[in-house]
Amino acid sequence: MRFLTLHLRGATPQSRRTYEGWPERHAQRAFDYLAESERPPRSSRKAREQYASKLMAFNFLNQLLTTAQT
């Protein structure tokens, strides 16, 4: 537990770089697991809106789980 709190959210320069890359990498992986029919299309404004809403939901759950485990 102490290790996690010392390094969580970039307490050191190396852990900050690791932390900043982690959400982006896992957000993309989360979209890869969605069924093809649920993935937002790759063009148009509506697609960007769908992608943003799904990404916001993923980020919320990610933060909630991280907070709950500390």
Secondary structure, 3 states (H helix, E strand, C coil): CHHHHHHCCCCCHHHHHHHHHHHHHHHHHHHHHCCCCCCCCCCCHHHHHHHHHHHHHHHHHHHHHHHHHC
